[in-house]
Amino acid sequence: MVNKNLLGWKSKFSYLAIAEPWPKVSGFAKVNLSTGEIKKFFYGDEKYGGEPLFLPRNRDSATEDDGHVLAYVHNEKTWKSELQIVNAMTMGLEATVKLPSGFHGTFITAKDLATQA
């Protein structure tokens, strides 16, 4: 996943799922494609989720990583699901939204959805 505002352009950052233990996704890595630096974020003990989604703060952000990484996560100990929201610049957890049940999906705007059919 890269910043969708820069699709078709050279990206500095990529957000990749960490599949450890295989095939479960235990977190994600932010890779600086210019320097090779890797920063990792893990969902937590016995928590596994899907691939990360980078959501830019806005179209005019000064830096490419100004935004959040969102991931649906399932806790295998409690059988509860949540949405984790991570600050892409600091790689720190900013919010957790408890979900009534588990699911998987991609975030798109209503305008984007209207053009899909």
Residue, then its C-alpha position, 0 to 999 in steps of 0.5 A: m500500500v502506498n499513498k493513493n494521492l501519489l499513484g503513478w508517481k515515485s513513492k518514498f514509503s510503502y506499507l506492507a503486511i507482516a505475515e508472521p507466523w505465516p499465513k497470519v498477519s501480525g502487523f505491518a512495516k513502513v518501508n522507506l524505499s529511498t533509504g531501505e529503513i524499516k519501521k514495524f508496528f505489531y497489532g498485539d499479543e494474539k491479534y491478527g489482521g488484514e493488510p494495512l490501508f494508508l489513508p492520507r490526511n488530505r490531498d495537500s499534505a506536505t509529506e507523503d506519510d502525513g496520514h494514518v494506517l488503518a487495519y482490521v484486527h481480530n483478537e484470538k484470545t477474546w474473539k473480539s475485533e477492532l479497527q486500529i488507527v496508527n499515525a503513519m509518521t510516528m508509527g504510534l497507535e492513536a485509536t482503537v475502535k471496538l467492532p461488534s463483529g469481524f469483517h474485512g474491507t477497503f475504504i473508498t468514498a461514495k463518489d468512488l463507489a458510484t463509479q464502480a457500477 
